[in-house]
Amino acid sequence: MTSATDRREILALVEAAVTDGARRAAACAELGLHQRTLGRWQDPEGVLHEDRRPFAERPLPANRLSEAERQSILETCNLPEFASQPPSQIVPCLADRGQWIASESSFYRVLRAAGQNHRRGRARRPSKAKPPNSFEAKGPCQVWSWDITWLPGPIAGKFFYLYLMLDIWSRKIVGWEIHECEASENAAALLERTIWAEKCVTRPLVLHADNGSPMKGATMRATMERLGVTASFSRPRVSNDNPFSEALFRTCKYRPDWPARGFASTEEARAWVQGFVCWYNGENHHSAIRFVTPEARHRGQDRDILAQRVQVYEAARAANPARWSGRTRNWQPIGSVWLNPERPDPRGDHHGADDALNHKAGGGGPMGGDEKRAA
């Protein structure tokens, strides 16, 4: 690197040579420099530039802390009375004693350079929640999602609690119940009845839920272990980890016949939910499963229904080809459904990443139109 003093001396030598009749390029060559280098050292008005390279040697700033001051900051922060306090507390305490060492920002910089800029005291360090596990449903009764939502009661502050269990592969509501409280015992009883009703006692089943106390209660956990059900939980305070149940609750509460004034009793709430479940499972053409009903997909009838739609569309195109600019609508059955698929990793070393990506490309993502609108 060429210091500013050396630059001035070189420029003076070159100018003297040019004054004596030498060419500027030849004078620069004698010094081992290129003529353009001299141009970069000066601005158009001839003022000399300082070396702006990142590793250039520069004079230290006058307000820089000395080594003794930096050591004094570390010793002060490590005193027993200040060991559990941040600089924002230490500096005012020192000022009350008539002592000033450096500003708070200087304290933080010194602690950071010494590797001590972390949570002081007994507070636990913040940790990033681990993403929930990914599960793939290739058929019915493999992965279920469930949750509890409030139903308005007859007066303000009075609620009924709707327990809903959903098969994510077919979107069928496989179990539901209404109670006047949230309890792990109620959830465990509903799970056991639903498993027996769906005849999947001997099949491996994953049950996903959030982190509520009914979901993690001792009775619920014991029942799941006894029935061979694998537990899956969302991250704390992350509703997006349970999208199927959240979307179902939105569909439920936005029905045209939803009682805006609330339900008068548990019996009235059960009667309304019974009608909703019958409509949802047997009449609702779900957008996430190619607009077949959840009941039809759950029973394996969706392939025949979609095959018939393909024939109808092909016949319509054959009858009037001018109305069709390309292929007919995609009525191919969707494949497997993923619960919380992992994001594709460029390194390709995450479990399930490629499968989830391919599945989304094929139109069988975890959320269809209803779920996307709910999110």
N, C-alpha and C positions, 0 to 999 in steps of 0.2 A: 504494500500500500504506500501511496505517496502522500505525505503529510502536506498541510497547507503551506508551511514554510518552504518545503522543497518545491512545491508547485510555483510559488512566487519566484524562486531563484531560477527555475527552468524557463519560465516565461520571460524573465529578464534577459537570460542568455540568448534565447531565440530571437527576441526583438532586437538585441544588439547585433546579432549576425545578419538579420534582415536589413538593418540600417547600414551595415557595411557592404551590402550588395549581394548577400547570399540569398538563395531561394529558401522559402520557409520549409518546404518539404525536405530539402537536403539538410537543413539545420536540425530538423526533428529526427531525421534518420541517423545523424551523427550521435544523437543522445539516446537512440534506441526507442523512439516514440513514433507514433503515427500522427500525422497532422490533425486528424479528426479528434484525437485524444485532447489536444490543446483546445479544440473547439468545445468539447464537453466540459472542460474545466472552467469556461467562461460563459457568461450570458451574452446576449446581443450587445449590451452596453459595455462589455469588457470587464464586468465585475467578477472576481474569482469566486467559484463555487467551493464549498467544503465537500469533503468526501462523504457521499451519501450511501455508500455501500453498508449493508447491515453489520458487517464485521470490522468496520473501520475503527481505528483508535480515536476516541474522543475524550476530551477533558471531563472529569467527573463533575456533576452539578454541585453547586455550592451548598445546597440545602440537603445533601445526602446525609443519612445517618452514619455516624462513625461506628466502628466495630464495638467500642465501649458502650455506646448508646443501645446498640442492638442487643448486646449481652445484658444490659440493664433491663431491657424490656422482657427478655426471656426469664431472667431471675425474678422479676416482679410478678409475672404471670404464674410462675411456679411456686410462689409462696403459698403456704397452707391456707391462708385466708382468701386467696384469689384463685386457688386451684380449680374450683368448680364454677367460676364466673367468666363470662365472655368479656372482651375488651370494652363493650358498650357499658358494662357495669364497673369495670376496673378504672377506666379513665376518670369518670366523675368522682369516684371514691378518692383517688389521688388528688384531684382538684380540691376536694373538701379539706384535705390535709395541707394544702398549699404546695403541692408537688406536681410538676408537669414534666413528663419524659418525652412524649410524642403524641401525635393525634391517634384517634381510634383506627383510622385507615392504616397508619404506620404500624400499629400493634398487629393488625390483621396480616399485613404483608410479612412482618418478621415471623409471626407464628406459622404462616403458610410456608415460608422458606425453611423453617426448622421442622416441618412435618407435625406441628402441633395445632393446626387450625381444624379442629374437629369438635364434636359436641363435648363440652366439658361437664364433669359431674357424673352422676349415676344414670342419666337419661340414656335410653337405648337408642342406638343409631337407627335412622330410618332405613327401611328395607323395602325393596320393590316386590310386590306380590307376584308369586309365580302364576303364570297363566294356567287356566284349568286344562285338564287332560282332554284330548280329542278322542271321540268315539264315533265309529261308523256303524250305521244301521243298514243292513242289507236286506232286511225283511221285517215283518211285524214282530212285536214283543221282544225286541233286542235292546232298544234304548228308549226309555221313557223320561219325560220331563214333568215336573209338578211344582205347584206353588199354591199360595193362599192369597185371596183377595177379599177386600171388604165389600159388603153389600149394604146399602143404606137401610136403616131401620125406620120405625114409625116416627121417631123423634130425633132431634139433633143430638149427636154424640152416641147414638145407639146403632150398633152394627151387627150384621150377621157375617159369618166367615165361610167363604166358598172354597172348598178343597177340590182341585182339579188335577187329574193325571192324564197326560197326553202321550200317545205313541208318535214319536217324531217321524217315523218312516211313513206312516199312513195319515198322520194328522188326526187320527181318531181319538176322541175323548173316551178313554178306557175305564175311567173311574171318577166319581165325584160324590161330594157330600157337603151338607151345610150344618154348621154347628154355631153355637153362641159364644165360643171362645176358641183360641188357638192353643192346641195341646198336642204333645207328641203322641199321646195315647190314641187320639182320634185319627191322626195320620197313620199310625201303625195298623189300626183296625181297617182303615180304608185300603191300605196297600195289600194286606192279606186277602181281603175280599176280592180285590181287583185281580190279583194273581190267580186265585182259584177260578174266577169267572172267565179269564182269558186262557185258562188251561196251560199256563207256562211255568208250572212249579219246577219242573226239571230242566228248564232252559236257562242259560246264563243271561241275566238281565242287568242292565245299567240303569240306575235311577238318578237323574240329575235334579238338583234343587239349589236354592240360594243358601245363605248362612243363617237363616232364622232359627230360633230355639226349637220350634216343632220339628224342623228338619234334622237337627243334630241332637235331639233329646235322647236319653238313654233307652227309652222304650222303642223308639223308632229304629235306633241303631241295632238293638238286640233283635228286633223282628227282621230287619234286613239281613243280618248275619244268619239267622235261623233259616231264612228262605233262600239263601245263597245269592242275594242281590248285591251288586257292586255299587257303592256310593260314589257320587260325583257332585262336587260343589262349585259354585261360582266364587269368584274373588270377592272379598268384602266390598260392599257398596258399589258393585259393578253390575247394573241390571242387564247390560248387553250380553253377559255370559249365560243368560237364561232367555234367549229370544223367543223360543216357541211358546212358553207359557205367557210371557208378556204380550205377545201378539194375540194369543187366544183371549186373554182378558179384555183387550181392546175390542176385538170382534164381539165379545159378549156384551159389553157395556155400551156399544154403539148400535145395537139392534133398534129398529124403529119402535118396537113395543116395550123398550126398557122403561120401567116405572121410575120416572124422574122424582116422584115424591117418596120413593122408598117402599119397602115391603112392610106390611102390617104385622106379619108373624113369620116364624120359621116355616110353617106349612105353606104359606103363600110363596115364600122365596123358593122352596123346593119345587113347587108346582111350576113356577116360571122357568127355573133352571132345567127341569125335566123336559119342557117343551123346547128350550134352546138346544139342549144336547141332541134331541131327536132331529131337529132341523139341521144342526151342524154336521152330524155324522151321516145323515141319510139324504139330505136335500142340497146342502151347500156344495157347490162346485168350486173346489179349492184351487186357487191360481198356482200354488206351488207344486201341485201334482197333476198338471195338465188338465185342470178343470174337470176332474172326476170327483166323486164324493169320497170322503175319508172311509166310509164303510165299504165302498166298492174296492178301493185299493187295499184295505185291510184284509179283505177276503180273496184278493188276487184276481178280481174281475176287471181291473183297469186295463189290462192288455187287450182283452177282447173288445172293450168299449172303444179304446183308441184305434184298434185295427179297423173297426167299423167306420170310425170317423175318417180314416185314411181312404177307405173305399168311396165314401160319400164325396169327399173332396176331389178324388181322381175322376169320378164320374161327372162331377160338375165341370171340371176343367175340360174333359173330353167333349162335353156337350157344347161348350162355348169357350174355345181356346183363346179368343181375342181378349177376354177379360183377365187373363192370367199372364203376368209379365215374367214370372219365374216359377219357382217351386211352390207347392202348396204349403199350408201351415204345418208346422212341426207337431205331429201327434205321436211322436215316439215316447214310450214310457221312460220316465226318469229312472236313474239308477239308484245307487245307495245315497243315503242322507248323512251328513256329518254334523255332529254336535261340537261346536266351537273348534272348527278346523284351524290348524296352525297356519300362520302366514307363510307363503312360499319363501324359502331361504335360498339365496343365490348359490350358496355352497352345496345345497342339496343334501345336508346331513341331518335334517330334522324329520322325525317320524311322522308320516302322514302328510307331509307338505305336497309332494307330487300328486298323491291321490286326491287331495282336496282341490288342487288346482285343476286337474283333469275333470273332476266331477263338476266344478263350477262351469268349466267350458262346455260341458255337455248339457247344461240347463238343470242340473240337479243340486243346486246349492242349498245350504241349510235354510235359507229364507226365500219364500216366494213373494208374490205381490202383496198378500195380506201382511206378511211379516215386515216387508220393507216399509209399508205405510205405517205400521205400528212403531217401527224404530224411528 
